[in-house]
């Protein structure tokens, strides 16, 4: 069975001082960058595109990295877009604005 691709927007909110929060966010983006998943960084969240389970494993890695790196409290917000008909890709959604 073929996996239905999804778009998942992730927003990591470390509950700490701004400078340290940016370090945790940079770590999260590095995890995403090295995952091989298509992604686009935005000012408030990063959108990933591909297999649901692979992306959820990335979310788990982001959570664990932040907590293991010293974050005491974090919030991770997710938005998930899926379609049985035709998923609009990241490019479909934003190319006309580039």
Residue, then its C-alpha position, 0 to 999 in steps of 0.5 A: x500500500x502506498x503511503x499518502x503524502x502529507x504536509x505537516x507544519x511544525x512550530x517549536x516553542x521553547x519556554x525560556x529566554x529568547x536567545x536560548x529558544x533560538x538555539x533550540x529552534x536552530x537545532x530543530x531545523x538542523x534535524x529537519x535539514x538532515x532528514x532528507x524530507x522536503x521542507x520550507x522554513x517560515x518565520x513562525x513554523x517550518x512545513x515538511x512534506x512527505x511520509x506521515x510516519x517519517x515526519x512524525x519520527x522527525x517531530x519525536x527527534x526534535x522533542x527529544x533533542x530540545x529536552x536532552x539539550x536542556x530545555x525544561x519546557x517546550x510546546x510543539x504545535x502541528x498542522x497536518x494536511x492530507x488528501x486522498x485526491x491530490x495533496x497540494x505540495x508546498x510548491x503548489x501553495x507558495x510558488x506564485x508568491x515567490 
